Every structure is written in C-alpha cells, then in structure tokens.
C-alpha cells in the first residue's frame, strides 16, 4: 500500500513538473518572441561574413517539406503580422514538446510487473 501511495505522489509531482515546464515554455515562446532579434541568425551571419550566402540552393530541400507551407522563417503564413511570430512560437513549442514526449514514452520501457514476492 505504501509503495502505491509513493508511486502516486511521484506521478503527481512529475505531472506538476511537466505542466509547469510546458506552461513556462509556451509563455516564453508566445510572449517574448515578438521581441526576438531581427538580425540574421548564426548560420546566416556566418554565410554573410564568409561571403558564401549567394551559393545557397535556390530551392532548398526544406522548402519541399509539408510544414514549409505553414511557416515563413519564424512566423506563420496567412496570419496578421502581430500574431504570426507568437503563434509560430506556440506551435513550435507544442510540436517539440509532443515529439519529445512521444519519443520518451517510446524509448523508455515500462517496468515489468511481477507477482512473485522474494
């Protein structure tokens, strides 16, 4: 009985931790993303500094992926400018969380339950 109560408390603490963490991540992604730097990101900056930006593929493979139709750099397409970046941050955070959660559930094996007492 004590083992079951301990497991329930641990499960509730984990859910609380994951919920608060996801809430913080979503809050940061949606509320702070409009103030993100307008300067080029690291890869673009290096390409500009090293003068090989013009050699980039005209039709990169990333533009053929399904989500490219929904996103334009760090913003959502077809959404007013004031909401495009926060919405992209929200969607990106939730997709990343979902993929991470799913991979974690898939990779971590459930412990075998044994009915044998030592």
Secondary structure, 3 states (H helix, E strand, C coil): CHHHHHHHHHHHHHHHHHHHHHHHHHHHHHHHHHHCCCCCCHHHHHHHHCCCHHHCCCCCHHHHCHHHHCEECCEECCCCHHHHHHHHHHHHHHHHHHHHHHHHHHHCCCCCCCCCCC
